[in-house]
Amino acid sequence: MTRAQQPTPGATKETASDAAKNVPKTYVPGLEQFMNVILMEHNKLWFAAKARNWRLAEYQLGEIKEVMGDMQDLVPTFKNLPLADMLDAVITKEIAALEKSIEAKDYKTFVSGYDKLTQACNACHQGTKNEFIVVQRPTRPAFTNQVYDKRR
């Protein structure tokens, strides 16, 4: 190595902490962000089924399942409770029942299943000492720019 190629005395290589500063941080949503998405999808699911738009209802329920799956992966525990297991119980019972009612295009069974899903959400809130968060059947769509009637 020639003198020109040698590092300057006192010069140091970039440290690991310096390198980490140059890497963008990965954003992981908190539990509240996941729950807010579920709340929106819960609202949309109701109005899709109410309009008998079963394809949209199926889609909205799929979105709820997807977010719950993300929560299981990214927030498996909450307040030292097994959130992933709690969500799995809802997915295998209430969500599965709703899937069947949507597949059968059975509005009466859907309403019963929707109410059971809502009750399961509220029971989970109580179990995590968040009983002040109460979900109910929506009385109006959250979004006025969403069309729920079936379109060809």
C-alpha positions as CSV (number, residue, x, y, z in Angstrom):
1,M,0.0,0.0,0.0
2,T,1.4,3.4,-0.9
3,R,1.4,6.3,1.5
4,A,-1.4,8.0,-0.5
5,Q,-3.7,4.9,-0.1
6,Q,-3.2,4.6,3.7
7,P,-5.9,6.1,5.9
8,T,-5.2,9.3,7.6
9,P,-4.0,8.8,11.2
10,G,-6.9,9.3,13.6
11,A,-9.5,8.6,10.9
12,T,-12.0,5.9,12.0
13,K,-14.3,3.6,10.0
14,E,-18.0,4.4,10.2
15,T,-19.3,2.9,13.4
16,A,-22.3,0.6,13.6
17,S,-24.3,3.3,15.3
18,D,-23.4,5.8,12.6
19,A,-24.5,3.4,9.9
20,A,-27.7,2.7,11.8
21,K,-28.5,6.5,11.7
22,N,-28.4,6.4,7.9
23,V,-30.9,3.6,7.6
24,P,-34.6,4.6,7.5
25,K,-36.5,3.3,10.5
26,T,-39.1,0.6,10.0
27,Y,-42.6,1.7,11.0
28,V,-44.6,-0.7,13.0
29,P,-48.2,0.5,13.7
30,G,-49.3,0.4,17.3
31,L,-52.3,-1.5,18.5
32,E,-54.5,1.6,18.2
33,Q,-53.8,2.0,14.5
34,F,-54.7,-1.6,13.8
35,M,-57.9,-1.3,15.9
36,N,-58.9,1.9,14.0
37,V,-58.6,0.0,10.7
38,I,-60.7,-2.8,12.0
39,L,-63.3,-0.3,13.2
40,M,-63.6,1.2,9.7
41,E,-63.8,-2.3,8.1
42,H,-66.4,-3.3,10.7
43,N,-68.5,-0.3,9.7
44,K,-68.1,-1.1,6.0
45,L,-68.9,-4.7,6.5
46,W,-72.3,-3.9,8.1
47,F,-73.4,-1.6,5.2
48,A,-72.1,-4.0,2.6
49,A,-74.2,-6.8,4.0
50,K,-77.2,-4.5,4.6
51,A,-77.2,-3.7,0.9
52,R,-76.8,-7.4,0.2
53,N,-73.6,-6.7,-1.6
54,W,-72.1,-10.1,-0.6
55,R,-68.9,-9.6,-2.7
56,L,-68.1,-6.4,-0.8
57,A,-69.1,-8.0,2.5
58,E,-66.7,-10.9,1.8
59,Y,-63.9,-8.4,0.9
60,Q,-64.5,-6.3,4.0
61,L,-64.4,-9.4,6.3
62,G,-61.2,-10.5,4.5
63,E,-59.7,-7.1,5.4
64,I,-60.6,-7.6,9.0
65,K,-59.0,-11.0,9.0
66,E,-55.9,-9.6,7.4
67,V,-55.5,-6.9,9.9
68,M,-56.1,-9.3,12.8
69,G,-53.4,-11.5,11.3
70,D,-51.0,-8.6,11.1
71,M,-51.8,-7.8,14.8
72,Q,-51.0,-11.4,15.7
73,D,-47.6,-11.1,14.0
74,L,-46.7,-7.6,15.2
75,V,-48.4,-7.2,18.5
76,P,-48.7,-10.8,19.9
77,T,-49.1,-9.6,23.5
78,F,-50.8,-6.6,25.0
79,K,-50.6,-5.7,28.7
80,N,-48.9,-9.1,29.2
81,L,-52.0,-10.9,27.7
82,P,-51.8,-13.3,24.8
83,L,-53.4,-11.0,22.2
84,A,-52.5,-13.3,19.3
85,D,-54.4,-16.2,21.0
86,M,-57.3,-14.0,21.8
87,L,-57.6,-12.9,18.2
88,D,-57.2,-16.5,17.0
89,A,-60.3,-17.4,19.1
90,V,-62.3,-14.7,17.3
91,I,-61.0,-15.7,13.9
92,T,-61.9,-19.3,14.3
93,K,-65.3,-18.7,15.8
94,E,-67.0,-15.4,15.0
95,I,-65.2,-14.6,11.8
96,A,-65.6,-18.2,10.5
97,A,-69.4,-18.0,11.2
98,L,-69.6,-14.7,9.4
99,E,-67.8,-16.2,6.4
100,K,-70.4,-18.9,6.2
101,S,-73.3,-16.5,6.4
102,I,-71.8,-14.3,3.6
103,E,-71.2,-17.4,1.5
104,A,-74.8,-18.4,2.0
105,K,-76.0,-14.9,1.3
106,D,-78.0,-15.2,4.5
107,Y,-78.7,-11.8,5.9
108,K,-80.5,-12.9,9.1
109,T,-77.6,-15.2,10.0
110,F,-75.2,-12.5,9.1
111,V,-76.8,-10.0,11.5
112,S,-76.6,-12.6,14.3
113,G,-73.0,-13.3,13.5
114,Y,-72.1,-9.6,13.2
115,D,-73.6,-9.0,16.6
116,K,-71.6,-11.9,18.0
117,L,-68.4,-10.5,16.5
118,T,-69.2,-7.1,18.0
119,Q,-69.7,-8.8,21.4
120,A,-66.4,-10.6,21.1
121,C,-64.7,-7.3,20.3
122,N,-66.2,-5.8,23.4
123,A,-65.3,-8.8,25.6
124,C,-61.7,-8.5,24.4
125,H,-61.7,-4.8,25.3
126,Q,-63.0,-5.7,28.8
127,G,-60.4,-8.5,29.1
128,T,-57.6,-6.0,28.4
129,K,-59.0,-3.5,30.8
130,N,-60.1,-1.2,27.9
131,E,-63.8,-1.6,28.8
132,F,-64.3,2.1,28.0
133,I,-63.9,1.2,24.3
134,V,-67.4,-0.1,23.2
135,V,-68.2,-1.1,19.7
136,Q,-71.8,-1.3,18.4
137,R,-73.7,-1.7,15.1
138,P,-73.1,1.4,13.1
139,T,-76.1,3.7,12.5
140,R,-74.6,5.4,9.4
141,P,-71.7,4.7,7.1
142,A,-68.4,6.1,8.2
143,F,-67.6,7.2,4.6
144,T,-70.2,9.0,2.5
145,N,-68.2,8.4,-0.6
146,Q,-68.4,4.6,-0.4
147,V,-71.1,3.0,-2.5
148,Y,-72.5,-0.2,-0.9
149,D,-75.2,-1.1,-3.4
150,K,-74.3,-3.8,-5.9
151,R,-72.9,-2.4,-9.1
152,R,-72.6,-4.4,-12.3
